Amino acid sequence: MNRVKCAYVYRFYPTDEQKHMLARTFGCVRYTYNWALRLSIDTYQDTGKGLSYKELSAQLTVLKHQEDTPFCRRSPACPFSRACAT
């Protein structure tokens, strides 16, 4: 049976405001991912056990309310939860 392979290519042209929001969101996700990875590695090295999603999520809430990470509060929450899930 022959299957037709099909692909779609999309391109969008964000406004300057959207570019700024995307850059800020991606930067926050990158920061959060690296933070969660470091926390997981350190916890594993100290205790021999990893962190569950629930534990990382609780720590993320703490991170978002720290004074030195105000940029985390200005971005949408969904990308952060995905960064901790990986």
N, C-alpha and C positions, 0 to 999 in steps of 0.2 A: 504494500500500500504506500503510495507516494503522499507525502505530507508537504504542504506548501508552507515554507517558512516565511514569516511576515514580521517586519519590524516597523516601529513608528519612531520617528525622531521629532522631538518637540523642542522648541526654543521659546523662551519668553524674554521680554525686554523690561526689566523692572525699572521703576522710577527711581530717582535718587533717594527718596525716603525709604523705598523698599530695599534698595541696595544696602543702605545703612542698617536697617533692621535685620537683614539676612546676615550681614557681616558680624553684627553684634551677637546674634543668636548662635552662629557657627563658632564664634570665639568662645562663648560661654559653654557650649557643648564640649568643645575641645578641652577647656579648662576642667570641666566637671568629669569628663572621661579620665583624664590624667590623674585628677584628685582621687577618684574612686579606685583606679588601678593601684595607685600608691598606697591607699588605705588598705586595700585587699591584700596586697603583697606584704605590707608591714604586719598586718594582723596574722597572716598565715605564718610568717617567720617567727612571730612572738608566741603564738599559741598552738600552731600546727593545725589550725582549723580556719577555713575560709569564712567569708561573710555571706549571709543570705541576702536576697533582694530586699527583704523587709528591713534587715539591719542597715543596709546601704541607704535605703530610702529614708530611714529615720535620721541617719547621719547627714543626708543631703538637706533635710529640713533645718538641721543645726547650721550647716554651711551657709544656707541662704539667708540666715538671720545674723550672721557675723558682720561686724562693722567693716572689716577689710574686704568683703565681697558684695558690695551694694549692686554691682552689675548683674548679679544672679537674680535679683528681685525684679529687674526691669525686662527680663526676657520671658517668653512663654514657658510654662512648666513642662509641657509634653516632651520636648527634646531632652530635658534633663533626666526624666525618668528612663528614656531610651538609652541614654549614655550610661546609666547605672546598671541597666539590664544586660549589657554586653560584657 
